[in-house]
Amino acid sequence: MQWHEITIYTTEEASEAISHYMHELGAGGVSIEESGSLDRERDTSLGQWYEKPLNNIPEGEAEIKGYFSDLSDVSAIVDQCKTFVASLQEFELDAGKGTVSVRQVDEEDWATAWKQYYKPVRVSERLTIKPTWEQYEPAPEEIVLEMDPGMAFGTGTHATTSLCLRALEQVVQPGDHVIDVGTGSGILAVASAKLGAAHVLAIDLDPVAVSSANENVRLNGMQDHVTVRESDLLQVFHDQTEEQASSTLGVRLPVRVVVANILADIILRFVDDVHQVLQQDGVYVISGIIGSKEAEVCTVLEQKGFHIDDVQREEDWVVLIARKG
């Protein structure tokens, strides 16, 4: 089968927003390739290792490739991509070059080639992300997250996700009930369950994400501890009593932890809903925040009754640990 490969030359800062938009346009797969420069500062505090650079992408830049069926109207998709990239400045995201190119490729050229770049990586004191096709021998106290993201989602090693995983390791306690908003591949939900949560509700608006998350929950044997549902943010709880939510969604309201790894502008849309589903003194872990949005998000959270317990940073990204009340 032939596919249209649409490549957007942009920045690491804008890569998640662009890749998400390509999914919305109907991409059969999206890949993100960032700089492989040896000049980049590498965190080796947890024993991470880095292979020889695999590309010559300049520091801070990225190439996003979306794959669309040869039956798609590729000209229309390219125009939509260009318009979206140009609009990112409204959200204070630097899209860099923002140029777009197209070529035709065979399915076998991209369907599995990306796997060679995905290796086990230790992202926190206890958590290691391992692709299902790699052999790996964990240490006694190590928690391994088995992931097969396919082409639809990242590998879980992007700064926003690794920041979230480290924060969850700090805050999740045995027996907690947790809600993961915008679950994507389900990695944060699986991690929460393996860290001891009694039950996790993982929700996403994208049906492809719901399918991917369910598969990764199964791969990790967490079906009894994670429920995956399709929902626009926390709409799934509207018109449901606490008893109904516990029966159909698995979590007991109010929950102790909510985690969201999505763009700051979306986070600001449902702060009230999060406040409502969290118990008093409950914890809200928020990632996907670019540095320039940190102050705005903190201000809104504090206005809505949250206290900022901790702020952690990696590259240009921020994770907030906020507490209700």
MILOMI-641158 format. One record per residue (C-alpha): x, y, z; residue number from 1. Coordinates in nm, 4 decimals, m for minus. Last residue first. Example, Ala and Ser with C-alpha at 12.3 -4.5 7.8 and 13.67 -1.06 7.14 Angstrom:
       px       py       pz pos
   1.3670  m0.1060   0.7140   2
   1.2300  m0.4500   0.7800   1
This chain:
       px       py       pz pos
  m0.7402   2.3275   4.9527 325
  m0.6607   2.1120   4.6538 324
  m0.2921   2.0399   4.5971 323
  m0.0850   2.1190   4.2889 322
   0.2151   1.9352   4.1473 321
   0.3186   2.1241   3.8361 320
   0.5233   1.9850   3.5474 319
   0.7166   2.2214   3.3228 318
   0.8708   2.1969   2.9768 317
   1.1435   2.4005   2.8072 316
   1.4187   2.1403   2.8706 315
   1.3074   1.9656   3.1888 314
   1.1391   2.1471   3.4758 313
   0.9813   2.0638   3.8100 312
   0.7395   2.2799   4.0107 311
   0.6164   2.1723   4.3535 310
   0.3354   2.2231   4.6028 309
   0.1295   2.4773   4.4068 308
  m0.1837   2.5385   4.6165 307
  m0.5211   2.4967   4.4480 306
  m0.8419   2.6908   4.5180 305
  m0.9538   2.8134   4.1762 304
  m0.7535   3.1382   4.1925 303
  m0.4424   2.9333   4.2761 302
  m0.4936   2.7151   3.9687 301
  m0.5507   3.0196   3.7471 300
  m0.2302   3.1876   3.8643 299
  m0.0231   2.8710   3.8289 298
  m0.1460   2.8205   3.4703 297
  m0.0607   3.1794   3.3740 296
   0.2836   3.1655   3.5365 295
   0.3782   2.8396   3.3642 294
   0.2665   2.9361   3.0123 293
   0.6078   3.0587   2.8893 292
   0.7702   2.7404   3.0192 291
   0.5613   2.5098   2.8017 290
   0.3069   2.3096   2.9985 289
   0.2429   1.9520   2.8849 288
   0.2295   1.8436   3.2491 287
  m0.0175   1.8740   3.5363 286
  m0.0279   1.6556   3.8486 285
  m0.3312   1.7407   4.0665 284
  m0.3158   1.6118   4.4241 283
  m0.5995   1.5720   4.6738 282
  m0.5973   1.7729   4.9982 281
  m0.9789   1.7737   4.9891 280
  m1.0891   1.5064   4.7423 279
  m1.0590   1.5722   4.3717 278
  m1.3600   1.5355   4.1365 277
  m1.4820   1.8958   4.1821 276
  m1.1420   2.0634   4.1606 275
  m1.0767   1.8761   3.8362 274
  m1.4044   2.0024   3.6915 273
  m1.3213   2.3606   3.7934 272
  m0.9798   2.3394   3.6250 271
  m1.1430   2.2273   3.2997 270
  m1.0562   2.4826   3.0318 269
  m0.7184   2.5886   3.1726 268
  m0.5750   2.2444   3.0998 267
  m0.6731   2.2852   2.7348 266
  m0.4700   2.6052   2.7016 265
  m0.1790   2.4403   2.8839 264
  m0.1511   2.1508   2.6377 263
  m0.2010   1.7977   2.7689 262
  m0.0436   1.5664   3.0260 261
  m0.3186   1.5509   3.2875 260
  m0.3009   1.3663   3.6199 259
  m0.5730   1.3553   3.8878 258
  m0.4968   1.2046   4.2289 257
  m0.6986   1.1479   4.5506 256
  m1.0336   1.0689   4.3931 255
  m1.3716   1.2079   4.5001 254
  m1.5194   0.9843   4.3837 253
  m1.4422   0.6123   4.3796 252
  m1.2940   0.4965   4.0526 251
  m1.4048   0.1919   3.8536 250
  m1.5861   0.3728   3.5750 249
  m1.9241   0.1964   3.5738 248
  m1.9822   0.1107   3.9406 247
  m1.7718   0.3805   4.1044 246
  m1.9100   0.6453   3.8710 245
  m2.2651   0.5296   3.9389 244
  m2.2140   0.5506   4.3162 243
  m2.0611   0.8979   4.2917 242
  m2.3648   1.0088   4.0918 241
  m2.3350   1.0624   3.7200 240
  m2.4884   1.3527   3.5248 239
  m2.1449   1.4720   3.4129 238
  m1.8659   1.2316   3.5044 237
  m1.7749   1.1349   3.1467 236
  m1.7442   1.5053   3.0653 235
  m1.4045   1.5047   3.2417 234
  m1.1947   1.5785   2.9299 233
  m1.3975   1.4846   2.6222 232
  m1.4506   1.1137   2.6894 231
  m1.3631   0.7690   2.5544 230
  m1.3071   0.5274   2.8425 229
  m1.0212   0.3143   2.9740 228
  m1.0535   0.1343   3.3088 227
  m0.7314   0.0403   3.4897 226
  m0.6823  m0.1860   3.7947 225
  m0.8299  m0.5210   3.6913 224
  m0.6950  m0.4863   3.3351 223
  m0.3423  m0.4172   3.4647 222
  m0.1624  m0.7148   3.3080 221
   0.1030  m0.4914   3.1531 220
   0.0279  m0.5937   2.7949 219
  m0.3453  m0.5578   2.8692 218
  m0.3077  m0.1970   2.9862 217
  m0.0994  m0.1341   2.6757 216
  m0.3779  m0.2694   2.4534 215
  m0.6459  m0.0651   2.6307 214
  m0.4334   0.2478   2.5931 213
  m0.3927   0.1930   2.2192 212
  m0.7663   0.1415   2.1664 211
  m0.8580   0.4473   2.3737 210
  m0.5943   0.6503   2.1917 209
  m0.7420   0.5507   1.8560 208
  m1.0861   0.6523   1.9880 207
  m0.9499   1.0050   2.0525 206
  m1.1291   1.1971   2.3305 205
  m0.9222   1.0309   2.6008 204
  m0.9879   0.8881   2.9464 203
  m0.7910   0.6625   3.1824 202
  m0.9700   0.5766   3.5089 201
  m0.7219   0.4287   3.7544 200
  m0.7927   0.1849   4.0368 199
  m0.6271   0.0672   4.3563 198
  m0.3175   0.2737   4.2839 197
   0.0012   0.0905   4.3829 196
   0.2856   0.2283   4.1714 195
   0.1948  m0.0312   3.9059 194
  m0.1506   0.1242   3.8762 193
  m0.0098   0.4757   3.8456 192
   0.2418   0.3589   3.5834 191
  m0.0332   0.1937   3.3775 190
  m0.2419   0.5125   3.3876 189
   0.0573   0.7275   3.2959 188
   0.1473   0.5012   3.0020 187
  m0.2038   0.4843   2.8596 186
  m0.0902   0.5449   2.4998 185
  m0.2836   0.8720   2.4898 184
  m0.4279   0.9217   2.8417 183
  m0.5835   1.2625   2.7904 182
  m0.7017   1.2854   3.1522 181
  m0.5656   1.0188   3.3888 180
  m0.7944   0.9814   3.6938 179
  m0.6582   0.8118   4.0071 178
  m0.8002   0.6199   4.3042 177
  m0.5301   0.5606   4.5621 176
  m0.4863   0.2292   4.7430 175
  m0.1079   0.2426   4.7623 174
   0.0157   0.6024   4.7267 173
   0.0765   0.8058   4.4124 172
   0.2567   1.1364   4.4850 171
   0.6302   1.1041   4.4241 170
   0.6216   0.8317   4.1584 169
   0.3480   1.0325   3.9889 168
   0.5835   1.3316   3.9686 167
   0.8571   1.1219   3.8098 166
   0.6095   0.9838   3.5555 165
   0.4806   1.3309   3.4734 164
   0.8296   1.4680   3.4083 163
   0.9002   1.1658   3.1847 162
   0.5805   1.2363   2.9920 161
   0.6410   1.6075   2.9296 160
   1.0106   1.5501   2.8542 159
   0.9414   1.2955   2.5790 158
   1.0347   0.9396   2.6803 157
   0.6871   0.7896   2.6542 156
   0.7483   0.6311   2.3152 155
   0.5190   0.8693   2.1338 154
   0.1796   0.7742   1.9991 153
   0.0079   0.6553   1.6824 152
   0.2877   0.4599   1.5166 151
   0.2515   0.1652   1.7511 150
   0.2738   0.2550   2.1188 149
   0.3849  m0.0892   2.2332 148
   0.4776  m0.0320   2.5936 147
   0.5739  m0.2551   2.8853 146
   0.6250  m0.0340   3.1915 145
   0.8880  m0.1933   3.4134 144
   0.8999  m0.1161   3.7864 143
   1.2496  m0.1561   3.9348 142
   1.2973  m0.2685   4.2940 141
   1.4808  m0.5940   4.2122 140
   1.6647  m0.4615   3.9019 139
   1.5038  m0.5293   3.5654 138
   1.6378  m0.7684   3.2979 137
   1.5459  m0.6465   2.9492 136
   1.4770  m0.8041   2.6098 135
   1.3185  m0.5634   2.3592 134
   1.0036  m0.6362   2.1511 133
   0.7606  m0.5062   2.4155 132
   0.9234  m0.1651   2.4322 131
   1.0467  m0.0958   2.7855 130
   0.9833   0.2160   2.9929 129
   1.1607   0.2047   3.3288 128
   1.0203   0.3394   3.6552 127
   1.1955   0.3080   3.9925 126
   1.4189   0.6127   4.0455 125
   1.2823   0.7799   3.7358 124
   1.2915   0.7618   3.3543 123
   1.4991   0.4472   3.3018 122
   1.4979   0.3789   2.9280 121
   1.4446   0.0567   2.7340 120
   1.5136   0.1179   2.3621 119
   1.3153   0.2806   2.0794 118
   1.5282   0.3928   1.7850 117
   1.5169   0.0585   1.5993 116
   1.1375   0.0629   1.6293 115
   1.1056   0.3467   1.3765 114
   1.1578   0.1060   1.0844 113
   0.8381  m0.0866   1.1610 112
   0.5548   0.0733   0.9633 111
   0.7746   0.3232   0.7789 110
   0.9199   0.1671   0.4647 109
   0.6840  m0.1322   0.4808 108
   0.3918   0.0971   0.3974 107
   0.5499   0.2153   0.0739 106
   0.6243   0.5863   0.0489 105
   0.4902   0.8890  m0.1385 104
   0.6362   1.2318  m0.0720 103
   0.5197   1.5578   0.0819 102
   0.6918   1.8632   0.2318 101
   0.5872   2.1254   0.4869 100
   0.7762   2.4249   0.6277  99
   0.7155   2.5508   0.9803  98
   1.0675   2.6908   1.0037  97
   1.0398   2.7342   1.3801  96
   0.6951   2.6538   1.5213  95
   0.7475   2.8674   1.8327  94
   0.4482   2.8148   2.0604  93
   0.3023   3.1252   2.2234  92
  m0.0534   2.9977   2.1757  91
  m0.1288   3.2559   1.9053  90
   0.2114   3.1673   1.7556  89
   0.0684   2.8235   1.6855  88
  m0.1637   2.9609   1.4155  87
   0.0968   2.9365   1.1372  86
   0.1384   2.5652   1.2103  85
  m0.2380   2.5166   1.1865  84
  m0.2672   2.6969   0.8519  83
   0.0234   2.5010   0.7050  82
  m0.1247   2.1728   0.8262  81
  m0.4640   2.2558   0.6772  80
  m0.3039   2.3375   0.3409  79
  m0.1094   2.0088   0.3479  78
  m0.4287   1.8170   0.4266  77
  m0.6131   1.9821   0.1371  76
  m0.3334   1.8943  m0.1049  75
  m0.3208   1.5354   0.0277  74
  m0.6848   1.4614  m0.0476  73
  m0.6635   1.1109   0.1005  72
  m0.6896   0.7946  m0.1102  71
  m0.3121   0.7428  m0.0811  70
  m0.3749   0.6959   0.2900  69
  m0.2017   0.9449   0.5187  68
   0.1238   0.9140   0.7113  67
   0.2355   1.2029   0.9333  66
   0.6010   1.2903   0.9797  65
   0.7119   1.5478   1.2366  64
   1.0717   1.6664   1.2059  63
   1.2232   1.8417   1.5048  62
   1.4416   2.1391   1.6001  61
   1.5964   2.2272   1.9349  60
   1.9502   2.1345   1.8315  59
   1.9834   2.1002   1.4548  58
   1.8647   1.7743   1.2903  57
   2.1711   1.5801   1.1759  56
   2.0374   1.2357   1.2530  55
   2.1071   0.9104   1.4388  54
   2.3453   1.0402   1.7004  53
   2.5426   0.7505   1.8580  52
   2.3376   0.5831   2.1281  51
   2.2453   0.7290   2.4618  50
   2.2544   0.5630   2.7977  49
   2.0421   0.6305   3.1021  48
   2.1937   0.5334   3.4367  47
   1.9553   0.7309   3.6541  46
   2.1724   1.0434   3.6754  45
   2.2588   1.0230   3.3048  44
   2.0735   1.3371   3.1979  43
   2.2111   1.4486   2.8630  42
   2.3052   1.8048   2.7641  41
   2.2815   1.8319   2.3868  40
   2.6115   1.8755   2.2045  39
   2.6000   1.5135   2.0881  38
   2.3227   1.6147   1.8504  37
   2.0444   1.3658   1.7822  36
   1.7852   1.6391   1.7402  35
   1.4220   1.5316   1.7368  34
   1.2301   1.2823   1.5252  33
   0.8564   1.2615   1.5843  32
   0.6507   0.9941   1.4084  31
   0.2807   0.9951   1.3248  30
   0.0670   0.7085   1.1993  29
  m0.2502   0.6458   1.0008  28
  m0.3069   1.0205   1.0032  27
  m0.6733   1.1204   1.0210  26
  m0.6606   1.4996   1.0469  25
  m0.7020   1.4705   1.4243  24
  m0.3895   1.2538   1.4384  23
  m0.2029   1.5247   1.2467  22
  m0.3216   1.7794   1.5056  21
  m0.1761   1.5699   1.7876  20
   0.1587   1.5553   1.6069  19
   0.1557   1.9323   1.5645  18
   0.0803   2.0065   1.9310  17
   0.3386   1.7535   2.0474  16
   0.6139   1.8875   1.8192  15
   0.5781   2.2584   1.8952  14
   0.8578   2.2892   2.1516  13
   1.0737   2.0340   1.9693  12
   1.0748   2.2785   1.6795  11
   0.9452   2.2566   1.3208  10
   0.9997   2.0907   0.9862   9
   0.6661   1.9322   0.8942   8
   0.6809   1.6124   0.6894   7
   0.3779   1.4695   0.5082   6
   0.4272   1.1070   0.3995   5
   0.1463   1.0120   0.1586   4
   0.1006   0.6366   0.1756   3
   0.1168   0.3529  m0.0791   2
   0.0000   0.0000   0.0000   1
